[in-house]
Structures are given as C-alpha cells and as structure tokens.
Amino acid sequence: MKTKVMAKLLLVGTFIVIAGYGLRGHELLIALVLSFLFLTVLAKVVFAMVARRRGGFPPRRGGSGPAGKPVPRPPTARPPALSASAQVGHGPTA
C-alpha cells in the first residue's frame, strides 16, 4: 500500500512541476491550477473523514483484516519428532 501512495504522490508532484513550467509568467493561471489542486485534496480529506465516521471504508478485494497480521495455526497433539540423523548429542568436549 505504501508503494501505491508513493506512486500517487509522485504522479501529482510531477503534474504540479509540469504545470508550473508550462504556466511560467501566467500568475492568474497558476493561482487557478493550485486552487483547484487544493480544493481536490480538501475534498478527498473531508470524504475520508466522513467515511471513517460512518463506519469505515468497505473491505478491500484481498479480504478483511490487515495484510501483516499473522494467522494462528491450528493446535496439534504433539510437536513433530526429529529423525535419528537430526538428533544432536551434547557430550563432553575434550
């Protein structure tokens, strides 16, 4: 998810830089473009706040719950036994 957000920020930043180079010397147009970007970001923030207050966003396609949460394993009767070749002896060292 962090990669997706980084890509969006990079894309918007690139758009702002390109718009700035294209509108050099046109202060009124720059003011209009930056006002539009500000209002767009403000609308997204307000939408996110309202959506969270009403119970959150709908679950994603990957299922519910965070992706990094470990899944508990079912209990077993006893741990697996080691084979004879894997047993290690701790005898005295000379």
trRosetta pair geometry for C-beta under 8 A, 3 or more apart (Angstrom, degrees):
i j d omega theta_ij theta_ji phi_ij phi_ji
1 4 5.5 -52 -154 32 40 114
1 5 6.5 36 151 -15 69 103
1 67 7.8 168 -18 11 111 136
2 5 5.8 -54 -148 38 35 109
2 6 6.2 38 153 -21 67 107
3 6 5.6 -54 -146 37 31 113
3 7 6.3 34 154 -22 64 104
4 7 5.8 -52 -150 33 30 111
4 8 6.6 29 152 -18 63 104
5 8 5.7 -53 -150 35 34 111
5 9 6.4 32 153 -16 66 106
6 9 5.8 -56 -147 39 31 109
6 10 6.2 32 155 -19 65 108
7 10 5.7 -55 -146 38 30 112
7 11 6.3 32 154 -21 64 107
8 11 5.7 -56 -148 36 30 112
8 12 6.3 24 157 -14 66 106
9 12 5.9 -55 -144 40 31 106
9 13 6.1 32 156 -19 65 109
10 13 5.7 -55 -143 39 28 112
10 14 6.2 31 156 -21 63 106
11 14 5.8 -53 -148 35 28 112
11 15 6.5 31 152 -21 62 105
12 15 5.5 -51 -150 34 34 115
12 16 6.5 35 152 -20 65 102
12 37 7.7 127 -169 -148 109 119
13 16 5.7 -52 -149 33 33 110
13 17 6.5 31 154 -16 66 104
14 17 5.8 -54 -147 37 32 109
14 18 6.2 30 155 -16 66 107
15 18 5.9 -57 -145 40 29 108
15 19 6.1 29 156 -18 65 109
16 19 5.7 -55 -144 39 29 110
16 20 6.2 33 154 -23 63 106
16 34 7.9 67 -137 -99 104 80
16 37 6.9 48 -92 -103 104 168
17 20 5.6 -54 -149 34 30 114
17 21 6.6 26 155 -15 64 104
18 21 5.9 -54 -148 38 32 107
18 22 6.2 26 155 -15 65 111
19 22 5.7 -60 -144 43 30 109
19 23 5.9 4 165 0 67 117
19 30 7.7 136 139 -119 98 70
19 33 5.3 -172 168 167 141 157
20 23 6.3 -70 -136 49 23 93
20 24 7.2 57 157 -66 59 74
20 30 6.9 57 -117 -125 65 112
21 24 6.3 -15 -160 -34 34 107
23 26 4.6 -93 -171 59 81 111
23 29 4.8 -141 -146 99 126 117
23 30 4.9 161 121 -69 134 82
23 33 6.7 -163 -20 4 165 146
26 29 4.1 5 134 29 119 117
26 30 6.2 140 94 -22 73 87
27 30 5.6 -55 -145 37 33 112
27 31 6.3 35 156 -21 66 105
28 31 5.7 -53 -150 34 30 112
28 32 6.5 30 152 -18 63 105
29 32 5.6 -53 -148 36 35 112
29 33 6.3 32 155 -18 68 105
30 33 5.9 -56 -146 38 30 109
30 34 6.2 23 159 -12 66 110
31 34 6.1 -59 -142 43 27 105
31 35 6.1 30 157 -21 63 110
32 35 5.7 -56 -145 37 27 112
32 36 6.4 30 155 -21 63 105
33 36 5.7 -53 -151 34 31 112
33 37 6.5 28 152 -16 64 104
34 37 5.6 -51 -146 38 35 111
34 38 6.2 39 153 -21 66 105
35 38 5.6 -53 -146 37 31 113
35 39 6.3 28 156 -16 65 106
36 39 5.9 -57 -146 39 29 107
36 40 6.3 32 154 -22 64 107
37 40 5.6 -54 -147 34 31 114
37 41 6.5 28 157 -15 65 105
38 41 6.0 -57 -150 38 29 107
38 42 6.2 29 153 -19 65 110
39 42 5.5 -54 -143 39 32 114
39 43 6.3 37 156 -22 65 104
40 43 5.8 -54 -149 34 29 111
40 44 6.6 28 153 -18 63 104
41 44 5.7 -54 -150 35 34 111
41 45 6.4 33 153 -19 66 105
42 45 5.8 -54 -148 36 32 111
42 46 6.4 30 155 -16 66 106
43 46 5.8 -54 -145 39 31 110
43 47 6.2 34 155 -20 64 107
44 47 5.7 -54 -147 37 30 113
44 48 6.4 31 154 -20 64 105
45 48 5.7 -54 -149 35 31 111
45 49 6.5 30 153 -18 65 105
46 49 5.7 -54 -148 36 32 111
46 50 6.3 29 156 -15 66 107
47 50 5.9 -57 -146 39 30 108
47 51 6.1 28 157 -19 66 110
48 51 5.8 -56 -142 39 29 110
48 52 6.3 28 159 -18 64 108
49 52 6.0 -56 -147 37 28 109
49 53 6.4 28 156 -20 63 109
50 53 5.8 -56 -147 35 30 112
50 54 6.4 20 158 -12 64 111
51 54 6.0 -64 -149 41 29 105
51 56 7.0 24 144 -174 82 16
51 57 5.7 37 151 -78 128 73
52 56 5.8 26 -128 -95 53 50
52 57 7.5 -21 -79 -31 63 77
59 63 7.0 -46 168 161 127 22
59 64 4.6 -59 -126 -87 138 82
60 63 7.4 -11 77 43 80 31
62 67 6.8 -2 125 -90 152 102
65 69 5.6 -81 164 38 112 144
66 69 4.8 108 71 -25 91 104
76 79 7.2 109 84 -87 124 36
82 86 4.5 -125 -176 88 105 116
82 87 5.6 131 111 -71 129 72
83 86 4.9 84 56 9 78 106
83 87 7.7 -129 94 -23 42 81
84 87 6.1 -40 -155 6 36 114
